[in-house]
């Protein structure tokens, strides 16, 4: 049991106790066994009732009992005194707990020690009284100690953290101990019979084993946790104190008579039990003293080491100051607690201040920074302090003399010292060089981009290429997209050029000669580019090639231009030869003839004197001043034309500037001479016929207008006399006569409508209004208002979407929608609610294709669609319905004159637009109108 208590399964010291203490306590506990064992076999032991107590002052056993009793009380009192002294010094609460329990037991035993020596009259020294005092004192010791230890290991640490909390806990414990003590003493006096505690067996006092169990529970359960909560040599030795306590309980359990060997051995071991805590406190002091000495020794050693470090630091600071001066690297630190700033000597030099005249401060530090960098620097420094991190930043400073310098600041925040420690390096020269290098690289990249010329290096040993960004772009790659080596480059060279490329490369490498090579590459997207590469080999001292440098130019445009030029010249000659009745002459800026071609040259120069190099003056000798003026005007970008008679023929001569396709600059003038002799004759005949036709049209329009107006008067009289006949004589006339009058009235009404429509058509044919911005939605709204009665009568539903504003004649646009909507309301299906949908949108001529509507691709149009669900029409009549007087239904089926849609078409044509209709018989019709926005 003892080995299980003190050692683990591998027989290692579980509580880290000094081995000498363990063996000493074991020997002390085992030693009394040697004295008491013989009594077990002496046969002289009697039962407890037959014992006579030796009261003689000179009885050895009686004397031994008092010695161990007094020694135990003394040890307990001394332990108590030292434990509270230890608490005052070290504030350790573990020692007063044990000391307080021992002191309470010592008071109990001391009280009855005085009573046993007749100082208190009502005391008794009978055998039963002696054992009762022992039993109560041991029970008191075991319970007080166990309960105290249990309380302090179960209480939360935060409740005994402060000194005041510890004092309150000990005060409460002392009060409890005192109460228990005041109860224990009277109980001892008033218990008369302890027969239940004693037997005549070998184990004469069996209840001692109960106290033994308490001690064992304390040892195996409470003390390990107590040791964890209050680790010290004292608490470790408390475990040892259980050993003599256990042996004492065993001896007292089998003693037979007071003051025998078992009895005195038990009191001896109790003394040892009290002595071990005293020893523990003493060893605590010794251990503390030893630690203090060690600490003092370490401090002394550290002081000596710090002195050496200080000297080394001073030497290093001197070296650092010299290094800072050499490297132009300064240092500074900022104390976040005090707000103080310190600069090194070189920092003063970088900032341009005299250490004797200026003391660094946070404000001065901020003023030195150029204004545009202050917020950035402040943000970086604040972030380093807040995040306990480092920083690295470049910025400008303004020295005391106003000079601007560039510095690089790097630093780190020392959280333990609460300081921001930084270095500062003057990088003005480096920054200026970097700026120049950046500018040079930018210029090089710009020059390469402009000339499509990329530079490269080939490291032969590593088989690796370095390409400039432009060279990547030339090959259709993103910069650094691929690792370029010779095998990869072989894969992108055009197959037809690969052999020639590598053969040229090998020959030039063998001869160490520069090379120039024209070849083709295939980009990733399949595009073929023409390249021209020039390279030079670099040779080491052993005549070995180690590197090739060169540049590559994209000459695709040049190649294409050359090919295009050849094609253009060929096409030019072909066209010029095949243009009937024309001749083309190309002059350069020096007014010298470069090319001339065309079938009309023989008519212009029958003697064939014109050739390459002929001057403009020789060609136009009879009209040189006008030719010169027109030529110079063409060189300025302005084309001109005029007509001139040459060799009894009339030619239209055109001067046009000729532009370079690559630079868009004028490099010459093209003079085109077109024989228009026959055209002029035909034109004169055409002009004569047009004039005659215009005169005829004017007369027709005037006739139609006058005739329409002249027809109005007799028609009005017919209708007026018909109304009078109908109103005055209808009663006198027979039914047949009334029918004649009604027919006459209906015919005159139709005639009136026809004349009105003809007048409308005539007015539209001769528009006299100006074009204005017109909102189509507003026009439609007005038309719907005019047709409100018809719409309500037919219960028609109108759906209008879109809105556009275009330049148009307002009255004609109103007439257009009036006719179209009226047409849809007229041709409706019986029993079906009319639905008319009007959509207005904006389209591009390029995005709309129709074989019937030749929209101009580069113009924008307002597209108007009007769809109805009426009777529709056969789509074969889609064009005929716009013809004047064209009707698809009889007058008895649907009224009308057949002019309305003709008016619509005329209005659209007046606005340079187009109109078409699509119909499905029995389902409905759709009208599409396209009017350009840019009508002039």
Secondary structure, DSSP 8 states (H G I E B T S, - for coil): -HHHHHB-TT--BTT---HHHHHHHHHHHHHHHHHHHHHHHHS----GGG------TT-HHHHHHHHHHHHHHHHHHHHHHHHHHHHHHH--HHHHHHHHHHHHHHHHHHHHHHHHTTSSTT----HHHHHHHHHHHHHHHHHHHHHHHHHHHHS-GGGGSSHHHHHHHHHHHHHHHHHHHHHHHHHHHH----GGG--SSSSS-TTHHHHHHHHHHIIIIIHHHHHHHS-SHHHHHHHHHHHHHHHHHHHHHH--STTSHHHHHHHHHHHHHHHHHHHHHHHHHHHHHHHHHHHHHHHHHHHHHHHHHHHHHHHHHHHHHHHHHHHTEEEEEEETTT--EEE-HHHHHHHT--TTT----HHHHHHHB-HHHHHHHHHHHHHHHHHT-EEEEEEEEE-TTS-EEEEEEEEEEETTTTEEEEEEEE-HHHHHHHHHHHHHHHHHHHHHHHHTEEEEEEETTTTEEEE-HHHHHHTT--TT-S---HHHHHHHB-HHHHHHHHHHHHHHHHHT--EEEEEEEE-TTS-EEEEEEEEEEEE-TTS-EEEEEEEEEE-HHHHHHHHHHHHHHHHHHHHHHHSTTEEEEEEETTSBEEEEE-TTHHHH-TT----TT-BHHHHTGGGHHHHHHHHHHHHTT--EEEEEEETTEEEEEEEEEEE-TTT--EEEEEEEEEE-HHHHHHHHHHHHHHHHHHHHHHHHHHHHHHHHHHHHHHHHHHHHHHHHHHHHSTTTS-HHHHHHHHHHHHHHHHHHHHHHHHHHHHHHHT--S--EEEEHHHHHHHHHHHTHHHHHHHT-EEEEE---EEEE-HHHHHHHHHHHHHHHHHS--TTS--EEEEEEEEEEGGG---SS----TT-EEEEEEEEE-S----GGGTTGGGSTT--SS-TTTS---S-HHHHHHHHHHHTT-EEEEEEETTTEEEEEEEEETT--
